[in-house]
Amino acid sequence: MEWIGTVAAVFTTASFLPQAIKTIRTKDTSGISLWMYAMFCFGILLWTTYGIIIKDNPIIFSNLITSLFAWTVLVYKIRNTIKKD
């Protein structure tokens, strides 16, 4: 049954790639919620920690990769928010 978790991890992780690519290319974060991404990044940190505690590789690796994408978008959003103020 671990394969279900692995497939789910691949899809949910890959779903953030288009947003990260678009944000990096356009630098436009106007349609992105700062608080949603901040809470999401914190949630990913907790999921990664949980995966480490229970020694579940699909949870660990998928959340580490998703974290890279989500933190990238969050950093762009924070930079754009600061520039506007």
Backbone as XML, in Angstrom:
<?xml version="1.0"?>
<chain id="A" units="angstrom">
  <residue number="1" name="MET">
    <atom name="N" x="0.793" y="-1.204" z="0.000"/>
    <atom name="CA" x="0.000" y="0.000" z="0.000"/>
    <atom name="C" x="0.837" y="1.271" z="0.000"/>
  </residue>
  <residue number="2" name="GLU">
    <atom name="N" x="2.128" y="1.136" z="0.266"/>
    <atom name="CA" x="2.981" y="2.331" z="0.257"/>
    <atom name="C" x="3.021" y="2.983" z="-1.119"/>
  </residue>
  <residue number="3" name="TRP">
    <atom name="N" x="2.753" y="2.209" z="-2.166"/>
    <atom name="CA" x="2.779" y="2.771" z="-3.520"/>
    <atom name="C" x="1.708" y="3.842" z="-3.682"/>
  </residue>
  <residue number="4" name="ILE">
    <atom name="N" x="0.588" y="3.715" z="-2.979"/>
    <atom name="CA" x="-0.459" y="4.735" z="-3.061"/>
    <atom name="C" x="0.077" y="6.058" z="-2.513"/>
  </residue>
  <residue number="5" name="GLY">
    <atom name="N" x="0.769" y="5.998" z="-1.390"/>
    <atom name="CA" x="1.377" y="7.196" z="-0.818"/>
    <atom name="C" x="2.419" y="7.795" z="-1.731"/>
  </residue>
  <residue number="6" name="THR">
    <atom name="N" x="3.180" y="6.931" z="-2.386"/>
    <atom name="CA" x="4.215" y="7.411" z="-3.299"/>
    <atom name="C" x="3.594" y="8.105" z="-4.510"/>
  </residue>
  <residue number="7" name="VAL">
    <atom name="N" x="2.569" y="7.514" z="-5.092"/>
    <atom name="CA" x="1.892" y="8.117" z="-6.248"/>
    <atom name="C" x="1.236" y="9.432" z="-5.837"/>
  </residue>
  <residue number="8" name="ALA">
    <atom name="N" x="0.578" y="9.446" z="-4.683"/>
    <atom name="CA" x="-0.039" y="10.683" z="-4.195"/>
    <atom name="C" x="1.023" y="11.758" z="-3.983"/>
  </residue>
  <residue number="9" name="ALA">
    <atom name="N" x="2.157" y="11.376" z="-3.438"/>
    <atom name="CA" x="3.246" y="12.324" z="-3.195"/>
    <atom name="C" x="3.768" y="12.902" z="-4.497"/>
  </residue>
  <residue number="10" name="VAL">
    <atom name="N" x="3.905" y="12.068" z="-5.516"/>
    <atom name="CA" x="4.395" y="12.546" z="-6.821"/>
    <atom name="C" x="3.425" y="13.576" z="-7.397"/>
  </residue>
  <residue number="11" name="PHE">
    <atom name="N" x="2.132" y="13.276" z="-7.359"/>
    <atom name="CA" x="1.154" y="14.205" z="-7.933"/>
    <atom name="C" x="1.053" y="15.502" z="-7.150"/>
  </residue>
  <residue number="12" name="THR">
    <atom name="N" x="0.988" y="15.427" z="-5.829"/>
    <atom name="CA" x="0.855" y="16.661" z="-5.060"/>
    <atom name="C" x="2.118" y="17.502" z="-5.123"/>
  </residue>
  <residue number="13" name="THR">
    <atom name="N" x="3.265" y="16.847" z="-5.175"/>
    <atom name="CA" x="4.521" y="17.582" z="-5.295"/>
    <atom name="C" x="4.624" y="18.239" z="-6.667"/>
  </residue>
  <residue number="14" name="ALA">
    <atom name="N" x="4.330" y="17.480" z="-7.704"/>
    <atom name="CA" x="4.419" y="18.008" z="-9.072"/>
    <atom name="C" x="3.428" y="19.143" z="-9.310"/>
  </residue>
  <residue number="15" name="SER">
    <atom name="N" x="2.338" y="19.173" z="-8.560"/>
    <atom name="CA" x="1.336" y="20.215" z="-8.774"/>
    <atom name="C" x="1.868" y="21.610" z="-8.453"/>
  </residue>
  <residue number="16" name="PHE">
    <atom name="N" x="2.915" y="21.713" z="-7.656"/>
    <atom name="CA" x="3.480" y="23.014" z="-7.305"/>
    <atom name="C" x="4.523" y="23.494" z="-8.314"/>
  </residue>
  <residue number="17" name="LEU">
    <atom name="N" x="5.000" y="22.625" z="-9.125"/>
    <atom name="CA" x="6.027" y="22.999" z="-10.101"/>
    <atom name="C" x="5.552" y="24.066" z="-11.080"/>
  </residue>
  <residue number="18" name="PRO">
    <atom name="N" x="4.362" y="23.953" z="-11.680"/>
    <atom name="CA" x="3.928" y="25.010" z="-12.618"/>
    <atom name="C" x="3.851" y="26.391" z="-11.968"/>
  </residue>
  <residue number="19" name="GLN">
    <atom name="N" x="3.363" y="26.463" z="-10.727"/>
    <atom name="CA" x="3.267" y="27.762" z="-10.048"/>
    <atom name="C" x="4.651" y="28.332" z="-9.775"/>
  </residue>
  <residue number="20" name="ALA">
    <atom name="N" x="5.574" y="27.479" z="-9.348"/>
    <atom name="CA" x="6.936" y="27.944" z="-9.072"/>
    <atom name="C" x="7.598" y="28.443" z="-10.356"/>
  </residue>
  <residue number="21" name="ILE">
    <atom name="N" x="7.449" y="27.701" z="-11.443"/>
    <atom name="CA" x="8.041" y="28.110" z="-12.726"/>
    <atom name="C" x="7.440" y="29.433" z="-13.192"/>
  </residue>
  <residue number="22" name="LYS">
    <atom name="N" x="6.110" y="29.541" z="-13.120"/>
    <atom name="CA" x="5.443" y="30.779" z="-13.556"/>
    <atom name="C" x="5.897" y="31.962" z="-12.712"/>
  </residue>
  <residue number="23" name="THR">
    <atom name="N" x="5.994" y="31.764" z="-11.420"/>
    <atom name="CA" x="6.406" y="32.852" z="-10.526"/>
    <atom name="C" x="7.842" y="33.276" z="-10.799"/>
  </residue>
  <residue number="24" name="ILE">
    <atom name="N" x="8.717" y="32.322" z="-11.012"/>
    <atom name="CA" x="10.115" y="32.644" z="-11.302"/>
    <atom name="C" x="10.228" y="33.383" z="-12.635"/>
  </residue>
  <residue number="25" name="ARG">
    <atom name="N" x="9.489" y="32.922" z="-13.635"/>
    <atom name="CA" x="9.573" y="33.543" z="-14.968"/>
    <atom name="C" x="8.975" y="34.949" z="-14.994"/>
  </residue>
  <residue number="26" name="THR">
    <atom name="N" x="7.803" y="35.106" z="-14.403"/>
    <atom name="CA" x="7.090" y="36.383" z="-14.516"/>
    <atom name="C" x="7.353" y="37.326" z="-13.339"/>
  </residue>
  <residue number="27" name="LYS">
    <atom name="N" x="7.783" y="36.785" z="-12.235"/>
    <atom name="CA" x="7.978" y="37.546" z="-10.986"/>
    <atom name="C" x="6.659" y="38.135" z="-10.481"/>
  </residue>
  <residue number="28" name="ASP">
    <atom name="N" x="5.529" y="37.679" z="-11.045"/>
    <atom name="CA" x="4.214" y="38.190" z="-10.668"/>
    <atom name="C" x="3.609" y="37.304" z="-9.592"/>
  </residue>
  <residue number="29" name="THR">
    <atom name="N" x="3.350" y="37.885" z="-8.443"/>
    <atom name="CA" x="2.725" y="37.154" z="-7.344"/>
    <atom name="C" x="1.425" y="37.815" z="-6.903"/>
  </residue>
  <residue number="30" name="SER">
    <atom name="N" x="0.888" y="38.681" z="-7.726"/>
    <atom name="CA" x="-0.302" y="39.445" z="-7.339"/>
    <atom name="C" x="-1.506" y="38.553" z="-7.039"/>
  </residue>
  <residue number="31" name="GLY">
    <atom name="N" x="-1.609" y="37.424" z="-7.677"/>
    <atom name="CA" x="-2.746" y="36.537" z="-7.467"/>
    <atom name="C" x="-2.510" y="35.483" z="-6.403"/>
  </residue>
  <residue number="32" name="ILE">
    <atom name="N" x="-1.423" y="35.614" z="-5.679"/>
    <atom name="CA" x="-1.054" y="34.601" z="-4.687"/>
    <atom name="C" x="-1.244" y="35.169" z="-3.287"/>
  </residue>
  <residue number="33" name="SER">
    <atom name="N" x="-1.856" y="34.387" z="-2.429"/>
    <atom name="CA" x="-2.084" y="34.798" z="-1.048"/>
    <atom name="C" x="-0.829" y="34.567" z="-0.209"/>
  </residue>
  <residue number="34" name="LEU">
    <atom name="N" x="-0.330" y="35.631" z="0.392"/>
    <atom name="CA" x="0.837" y="35.532" z="1.265"/>
    <atom name="C" x="0.564" y="34.595" z="2.432"/>
  </residue>
  <residue number="35" name="TRP">
    <atom name="N" x="-0.585" y="34.773" z="3.079"/>
    <atom name="CA" x="-0.877" y="33.969" z="4.267"/>
    <atom name="C" x="-1.105" y="32.509" z="3.923"/>
  </residue>
  <residue number="36" name="MET">
    <atom name="N" x="-1.712" y="32.233" z="2.782"/>
    <atom name="CA" x="-1.915" y="30.841" z="2.383"/>
    <atom name="C" x="-0.575" y="30.150" z="2.197"/>
  </residue>
  <residue number="37" name="TYR">
    <atom name="N" x="0.342" y="30.794" z="1.473"/>
    <atom name="CA" x="1.646" y="30.179" z="1.237"/>
    <atom name="C" x="2.468" y="30.083" z="2.518"/>
  </residue>
  <residue number="38" name="ALA">
    <atom name="N" x="2.359" y="31.075" z="3.399"/>
    <atom name="CA" x="3.081" y="31.015" z="4.674"/>
    <atom name="C" x="2.579" y="29.837" z="5.515"/>
  </residue>
  <residue number="39" name="MET">
    <atom name="N" x="1.264" y="29.690" z="5.614"/>
    <atom name="CA" x="0.702" y="28.569" z="6.375"/>
    <atom name="C" x="1.039" y="27.239" z="5.717"/>
  </residue>
  <residue number="40" name="PHE">
    <atom name="N" x="0.996" y="27.210" z="4.390"/>
    <atom name="CA" x="1.318" y="25.983" z="3.667"/>
    <atom name="C" x="2.763" y="25.565" z="3.914"/>
  </residue>
  <residue number="41" name="CYS">
    <atom name="N" x="3.680" y="26.520" z="3.853"/>
    <atom name="CA" x="5.098" y="26.207" z="4.093"/>
    <atom name="C" x="5.312" y="25.688" z="5.511"/>
  </residue>
  <residue number="42" name="PHE">
    <atom name="N" x="4.629" y="26.258" z="6.479"/>
    <atom name="CA" x="4.723" y="25.776" z="7.853"/>
    <atom name="C" x="4.163" y="24.360" z="7.951"/>
  </residue>
  <residue number="43" name="GLY">
    <atom name="N" x="3.044" y="24.113" z="7.273"/>
    <atom name="CA" x="2.460" y="22.770" z="7.245"/>
    <atom name="C" x="3.397" y="21.748" z="6.631"/>
  </residue>
  <residue number="44" name="ILE">
    <atom name="N" x="4.075" y="22.133" z="5.552"/>
    <atom name="CA" x="5.037" y="21.235" z="4.920"/>
    <atom name="C" x="6.182" y="20.917" z="5.883"/>
  </residue>
  <residue number="45" name="LEU">
    <atom name="N" x="6.630" y="21.920" z="6.604"/>
    <atom name="CA" x="7.671" y="21.699" z="7.607"/>
    <atom name="C" x="7.208" y="20.671" z="8.639"/>
  </residue>
  <residue number="46" name="LEU">
    <atom name="N" x="5.964" y="20.784" z="9.088"/>
    <atom name="CA" x="5.437" y="19.822" z="10.053"/>
    <atom name="C" x="5.291" y="18.425" z="9.452"/>
  </residue>
  <residue number="47" name="TRP">
    <atom name="N" x="4.823" y="18.339" z="8.197"/>
    <atom name="CA" x="4.718" y="17.042" z="7.539"/>
    <atom name="C" x="6.089" y="16.385" z="7.378"/>
  </residue>
  <residue number="48" name="THR">
    <atom name="N" x="7.076" y="17.178" z="7.020"/>
    <atom name="CA" x="8.433" y="16.644" z="6.886"/>
    <atom name="C" x="8.930" y="16.120" z="8.232"/>
  </residue>
  <residue number="49" name="THR">
    <atom name="N" x="8.707" y="16.896" z="9.277"/>
    <atom name="CA" x="9.102" y="16.473" z="10.618"/>
    <atom name="C" x="8.393" y="15.176" z="11.008"/>
  </residue>
  <residue number="50" name="TYR">
    <atom name="N" x="7.118" y="15.112" z="10.734"/>
    <atom name="CA" x="6.341" y="13.899" z="11.016"/>
    <atom name="C" x="6.908" y="12.703" z="10.250"/>
  </residue>
  <residue number="51" name="GLY">
    <atom name="N" x="7.208" y="12.905" z="8.964"/>
    <atom name="CA" x="7.777" y="11.830" z="8.158"/>
    <atom name="C" x="9.093" y="11.337" z="8.711"/>
  </residue>
  <residue number="52" name="ILE">
    <atom name="N" x="9.914" y="12.259" z="9.195"/>
    <atom name="CA" x="11.197" y="11.876" z="9.793"/>
    <atom name="C" x="10.956" y="11.062" z="11.068"/>
  </residue>
  <residue number="53" name="ILE">
    <atom name="N" x="10.018" y="11.504" z="11.891"/>
    <atom name="CA" x="9.730" y="10.801" z="13.145"/>
    <atom name="C" x="9.257" y="9.370" z="12.888"/>
  </residue>
  <residue number="54" name="ILE">
    <atom name="N" x="8.363" y="9.187" z="11.906"/>
    <atom name="CA" x="7.847" y="7.842" z="11.636"/>
    <atom name="C" x="8.660" y="7.090" z="10.583"/>
  </residue>
  <residue number="55" name="LYS">
    <atom name="N" x="9.719" y="7.728" z="10.094"/>
    <atom name="CA" x="10.616" y="7.127" z="9.100"/>
    <atom name="C" x="9.865" y="6.683" z="7.838"/>
  </residue>
  <residue number="56" name="ASP">
    <atom name="N" x="9.094" y="7.613" z="7.266"/>
    <atom name="CA" x="8.316" y="7.349" z="6.059"/>
    <atom name="C" x="8.907" y="8.142" z="4.901"/>
  </residue>
  <residue number="57" name="ASN">
    <atom name="N" x="9.652" y="7.452" z="4.040"/>
    <atom name="CA" x="10.357" y="8.121" z="2.946"/>
    <atom name="C" x="9.457" y="8.883" z="1.977"/>
  </residue>
  <residue number="58" name="PRO">
    <atom name="N" x="8.297" y="8.339" z="1.553"/>
    <atom name="CA" x="7.454" y="9.136" z="0.656"/>
    <atom name="C" x="7.032" y="10.470" z="1.280"/>
  </residue>
  <residue number="59" name="ILE">
    <atom name="N" x="6.711" y="10.470" z="2.555"/>
    <atom name="CA" x="6.322" y="11.713" z="3.225"/>
    <atom name="C" x="7.513" y="12.657" z="3.315"/>
  </residue>
  <residue number="60" name="ILE">
    <atom name="N" x="8.660" y="12.129" z="3.680"/>
    <atom name="CA" x="9.856" y="12.965" z="3.839"/>
    <atom name="C" x="10.246" y="13.611" z="2.511"/>
  </residue>
  <residue number="61" name="PHE">
    <atom name="N" x="10.462" y="12.789" z="1.501"/>
    <atom name="CA" x="11.004" y="13.306" z="0.243"/>
    <atom name="C" x="10.010" y="14.173" z="-0.514"/>
  </residue>
  <residue number="62" name="SER">
    <atom name="N" x="8.736" y="13.779" z="-0.527"/>
    <atom name="CA" x="7.763" y="14.601" z="-1.252"/>
    <atom name="C" x="7.627" y="15.969" z="-0.601"/>
  </residue>
  <residue number="63" name="ASN">
    <atom name="N" x="7.643" y="16.016" z="0.714"/>
    <atom name="CA" x="7.510" y="17.301" z="1.387"/>
    <atom name="C" x="8.776" y="18.133" z="1.298"/>
  </residue>
  <residue number="64" name="LEU">
    <atom name="N" x="9.923" y="17.516" z="1.251"/>
    <atom name="CA" x="11.154" y="18.283" z="1.035"/>
    <atom name="C" x="11.137" y="18.953" z="-0.336"/>
  </residue>
  <residue number="65" name="ILE">
    <atom name="N" x="10.725" y="18.206" z="-1.348"/>
    <atom name="CA" x="10.680" y="18.757" z="-2.708"/>
    <atom name="C" x="9.591" y="19.822" z="-2.815"/>
  </residue>
  <residue number="66" name="THR">
    <atom name="N" x="8.399" y="19.529" z="-2.292"/>
    <atom name="CA" x="7.322" y="20.513" z="-2.304"/>
    <atom name="C" x="7.745" y="21.771" z="-1.567"/>
  </residue>
  <residue number="67" name="SER">
    <atom name="N" x="8.490" y="21.591" z="-0.496"/>
    <atom name="CA" x="8.984" y="22.723" z="0.282"/>
    <atom name="C" x="9.848" y="23.646" z="-0.562"/>
  </residue>
  <residue number="68" name="LEU">
    <atom name="N" x="10.694" y="23.082" z="-1.385"/>
    <atom name="CA" x="11.538" y="23.901" z="-2.263"/>
    <atom name="C" x="10.684" y="24.774" z="-3.178"/>
  </residue>
  <residue number="69" name="PHE">
    <atom name="N" x="9.667" y="24.169" z="-3.784"/>
    <atom name="CA" x="8.795" y="24.917" z="-4.692"/>
    <atom name="C" x="7.994" y="25.973" z="-3.934"/>
  </residue>
  <residue number="70" name="ALA">
    <atom name="N" x="7.388" y="25.568" z="-2.833"/>
    <atom name="CA" x="6.514" y="26.482" z="-2.086"/>
    <atom name="C" x="7.305" y="27.625" z="-1.459"/>
  </residue>
  <residue number="71" name="TRP">
    <atom name="N" x="8.474" y="27.335" z="-0.895"/>
    <atom name="CA" x="9.289" y="28.402" z="-0.299"/>
    <atom name="C" x="9.779" y="29.371" z="-1.365"/>
  </residue>
  <residue number="72" name="THR">
    <atom name="N" x="10.055" y="28.869" z="-2.564"/>
    <atom name="CA" x="10.461" y="29.748" z="-3.662"/>
    <atom name="C" x="9.358" y="30.749" z="-3.964"/>
  </residue>
  <residue number="73" name="VAL">
    <atom name="N" x="8.134" y="30.255" z="-4.099"/>
    <atom name="CA" x="6.999" y="31.136" z="-4.375"/>
    <atom name="C" x="6.801" y="32.098" z="-3.207"/>
  </residue>
  <residue number="74" name="LEU">
    <atom name="N" x="6.894" y="31.608" z="-1.987"/>
    <atom name="CA" x="6.703" y="32.462" z="-0.814"/>
    <atom name="C" x="7.744" y="33.578" z="-0.750"/>
  </residue>
  <residue number="75" name="VAL">
    <atom name="N" x="8.989" y="33.264" z="-1.050"/>
    <atom name="CA" x="10.037" y="34.287" z="-1.034"/>
    <atom name="C" x="9.748" y="35.362" z="-2.076"/>
  </residue>
  <residue number="76" name="TYR">
    <atom name="N" x="9.340" y="34.955" z="-3.269"/>
    <atom name="CA" x="8.970" y="35.944" z="-4.293"/>
    <atom name="C" x="7.797" y="36.797" z="-3.812"/>
  </residue>
  <residue number="77" name="LYS">
    <atom name="N" x="6.803" y="36.175" z="-3.195"/>
    <atom name="CA" x="5.641" y="36.918" z="-2.707"/>
    <atom name="C" x="6.055" y="37.915" z="-1.644"/>
  </residue>
  <residue number="78" name="ILE">
    <atom name="N" x="6.890" y="37.510" z="-0.716"/>
    <atom name="CA" x="7.350" y="38.421" z="0.338"/>
    <atom name="C" x="8.142" y="39.583" z="-0.258"/>
  </residue>
  <residue number="79" name="ARG">
    <atom name="N" x="9.029" y="39.294" z="-1.187"/>
    <atom name="CA" x="9.805" y="40.365" z="-1.842"/>
    <atom name="C" x="8.885" y="41.353" z="-2.558"/>
  </residue>
  <residue number="80" name="ASN">
    <atom name="N" x="7.901" y="40.826" z="-3.276"/>
    <atom name="CA" x="6.975" y="41.714" z="-3.996"/>
    <atom name="C" x="6.115" y="42.511" z="-3.045"/>
  </residue>
  <residue number="81" name="THR">
    <atom name="N" x="5.745" y="41.935" z="-1.925"/>
    <atom name="CA" x="4.944" y="42.646" z="-0.927"/>
    <atom name="C" x="5.747" y="43.769" z="-0.295"/>
  </residue>
  <residue number="82" name="ILE">
    <atom name="N" x="7.000" y="43.513" z="0.003"/>
    <atom name="CA" x="7.876" y="44.539" z="0.593"/>
    <atom name="C" x="8.103" y="45.681" z="-0.388"/>
  </residue>
  <residue number="83" name="LYS">
    <atom name="N" x="8.290" y="45.357" z="-1.666"/>
    <atom name="CA" x="8.524" y="46.398" z="-2.686"/>
    <atom name="C" x="7.324" y="47.338" z="-2.817"/>
  </residue>
  <residue number="84" name="LYS">
    <atom name="N" x="6.112" y="46.824" z="-2.628"/>
    <atom name="CA" x="4.911" y="47.638" z="-2.765"/>
    <atom name="C" x="4.740" y="48.607" z="-1.605"/>
  </residue>
  <residue number="85" name="ASP">
    <atom name="N" x="5.257" y="48.244" z="-0.444"/>
    <atom name="CA" x="5.087" y="49.087" z="0.752"/>
    <atom name="C" x="6.053" y="50.223" z="0.816"/>
  </residue>
</chain>
